[in-house]
Amino acid sequence: MNRSLPAAGALLAGIVLQVALAPHLAVFGVVPNFIFLVVVIVALTQGPVAGGVTGLVGGLVFDLLGTGVVGPYGLVLSVAGYTAGMLSANLFAEGWLLPVTVAAVASLAAEFAYGIVLSVLGTSVPFWRSIVTIMLPSALYQTALAVLAFPWLARLLRTERAMKSFRRLA
């Protein structure tokens, strides 16, 4: 089976969820980012190249869905996906705690990098205030969603070995 088909299907589902469901799940103005979750989980299960490509495509689609500059989130998600994918070879043992921790750190780093890129591009984003009001709450929200989504999506995307339970995701 082609390894890119499940990743493309997961990304498409993430895009649909981002458009249809995410605006209705906002908590204190923070909207979940399903595209980011798909990118990190693809990176953790299929490696750095798949994570980088999925991040680039997903980030560009995310930028096209908004009204801002096209490209910054594609760059950020591409780097985040590639970096998370480099950890995939050494990451999976038993359980889900370490992958969810990587998703939390990647979310915080991606939000911070996106804020820096937007500041460099000259957008009127109050960078220091957005750390507390947007970046940290968004990273917490993404982490909570990663706890729920990781076992299911990782099971779908891991095509090398058959999995019989959630105890071992590698």
Phi and psi in degrees as a GROMACS rama.xvg file:
@    title "Ramachandran Plot"
@    xaxis  label "Phi"
@    yaxis  label "Psi"
@TYPE xy
-67.7863  128.655  ASN-2
-70.3661  -20.7068  ARG-3
-83.1497  -19.1255  SER-4
-65.1755  -48.2742  LEU-5
-62.6592  -37.5739  PRO-6
-66.0999  -41.2999  ALA-7
-66.0076  -39.6737  ALA-8
-65.4458  -40.798  GLY-9
-65.7012  -40.3551  ALA-10
-65.0053  -41.4493  LEU-11
-61.8353  -42.5441  LEU-12
-64.2692  -39.0394  ALA-13
-63.3885  -38.9927  GLY-14
-65.6756  -44.2694  ILE-15
-63.0313  -43.4615  VAL-16
-63.9668  -37.0575  LEU-17
-64.0286  -39.6988  GLN-18
-79.1374  -44.5836  VAL-19
-88.4646  -36.2838  ALA-20
-109.474  -37.2821  LEU-21
-56.9213  -42.1407  ALA-22
-61.7394  -25.1101  PRO-23
-86.3081  -9.91425  HIS-24
-104.987  17.985  LEU-25
-65.9583  134.115  ALA-26
-121.542  114.655  VAL-27
53.6354  39.4157  PHE-28
83.3272  -0.994611  GLY-29
-99.5553  123.492  VAL-30
-102.031  136.345  VAL-31
-66.8826  152.067  PRO-32
-116.848  92.0337  ASN-33
-68.249  -30.4422  PHE-34
-64.1566  -42.5279  ILE-35
-60.6589  -44.483  PHE-36
-59.0619  -43.8775  LEU-37
-63.4579  -42.6757  VAL-38
-61.6912  -46.5781  VAL-39
-67.35  -40.9716  VAL-40
-70.0362  -37.2427  ILE-41
-62.3655  -42.8089  VAL-42
-63.0005  -42.1423  ALA-43
-70.8159  -28.3378  LEU-44
-97.0137  -26.0257  THR-45
-120.355  -3.45848  GLN-46
105.096  177.696  GLY-47
-68.7791  -37.9061  PRO-48
-67.4021  -46.6637  VAL-49
-62.515  -39.558  ALA-50
-64.848  -41.8678  GLY-51
-66.9351  -43.7543  GLY-52
-67.252  -44.5283  VAL-53
-62.1802  -39.2947  THR-54
-64.6163  -41.6043  GLY-55
-64.1969  -48.8876  LEU-56
-65.3632  -47.1824  VAL-57
-64.2228  -39.2879  GLY-58
-67.482  -39.1315  GLY-59
-65.9463  -39.8274  LEU-60
-64.5279  -41.5655  VAL-61
-61.0139  -42.3206  PHE-62
-65.0521  -38.22  ASP-63
-69.1165  -25.8485  LEU-64
-72.7514  -24.9192  LEU-65
-92.0992  -170.021  GLY-66
-112.11  5.36184  THR-67
-92.3854  -157.822  GLY-68
-69.9912  139.213  VAL-69
-91.4911  126.352  VAL-70
126.035  -36.9602  GLY-71
-61.517  -43.5082  PRO-72
-73.399  -27.5489  TYR-73
-62.1348  -43.008  GLY-74
-63.7424  -47.4635  LEU-75
-63.9188  -46.6034  VAL-76
-68.1506  -32.0696  LEU-77
-64.209  -46.6989  SER-78
-66.5582  -42.5421  VAL-79
-64.0548  -42.1135  ALA-80
-65.6965  -41.541  GLY-81
-66.32  -43.3045  TYR-82
-65.0403  -44.5607  THR-83
-64.3502  -35.3986  ALA-84
-67.5557  -29.3238  GLY-85
-65.6582  -23.21  MET-86
-83.2784  -11.8507  LEU-87
-63.5064  -32.2282  SER-88
-69.37  -30.8074  ALA-89
-105.171  2.95684  ASN-90
-93.3755  -44.4594  LEU-91
-82.3404  120.287  PHE-92
-127.669  -113.829  ALA-93
-105.31  143.58  GLU-94
90.0855  -173.645  GLY-95
-126.695  -4.71226  TRP-96
-64.817  -44.5992  LEU-97
-66.2736  -44.2375  LEU-98
-61.8632  -37.1052  PRO-99
-69.0443  -35.0725  VAL-100
-64.5305  -41.101  THR-101
-63.0379  -39.7594  VAL-102
-63.4838  -38.4269  ALA-103
-65.7809  -45.5457  ALA-104
-66.7232  -40.2628  VAL-105
-64.8138  -37.051  ALA-106
-65.1967  -45.3701  SER-107
-64.7614  -42.5882  LEU-108
-65.9616  -39.9115  ALA-109
-66.9963  -41.9523  ALA-110
-62.8067  -43.5782  GLU-111
-63.9474  -45.3902  PHE-112
-64.7891  -38.1861  ALA-113
-64.1168  -40.4117  TYR-114
-62.4072  -40.0156  GLY-115
-65.4112  -45.0495  ILE-116
-62.5725  -41.9573  VAL-117
-65.6706  -36.5153  LEU-118
-66.1449  -39.8968  SER-119
-65.8169  -35.6178  VAL-120
-75.101  -8.06843  LEU-121
87.3444  19.1153  GLY-122
-74.7232  159.796  THR-123
-90.3438  59.0715  SER-124
-101.655  121.635  VAL-125
-72.1228  95.3581  PRO-126
-58.8899  -52.798  PHE-127
-68.2245  -35.6761  TRP-128
-72.2368  -33.2364  ARG-129
-72.0018  -16.6831  SER-130
-60.6988  -45.7742  ILE-131
-82.2782  -35.842  VAL-132
-89.2  -24.3137  THR-133
-122.977  -52.2402  ILE-134
-66.6819  -51.7774  MET-135
-65.6115  -47.288  LEU-136
-62.0955  -35.483  PRO-137
-65.8766  -40.9081  SER-138
-64.1496  -38.59  ALA-139
-66.2008  -40.9395  LEU-140
-64.2422  -44.6467  TYR-141
-62.5627  -38.4529  GLN-142
-64.8255  -43.2706  THR-143
-62.0027  -41.0447  ALA-144
-69.1667  -33.3934  LEU-145
-65.5236  -35.579  ALA-146
-60.1568  -39.0138  VAL-147
-79.2159  -39.3049  LEU-148
-87.6808  -28.8201  ALA-149
-58.0448  -50.5715  PHE-150
-59.6225  -39.4826  PRO-151
-72.8935  -47.9385  TRP-152
-71.4711  -35.8055  LEU-153
-65.1223  -37.1077  ALA-154
-64.8326  -38.1078  ARG-155
-68.6045  -39.5714  LEU-156
-86.0927  -22.5391  LEU-157
-77.7856  101.043  ARG-158
-101.273  -7.22094  THR-159
-71.8431  -43.9846  GLU-160
-126.205  144.511  ARG-161
-70.7636  141.016  ALA-162
-117.214  135.135  MET-163
-105.144  -18.3214  LYS-164
-149.61  174.625  SER-165
-86.514  -7.03094  PHE-166
-62.0507  -41.678  ARG-167
-118.752  112.853  ARG-168
-99.7433  6.33911  LEU-169
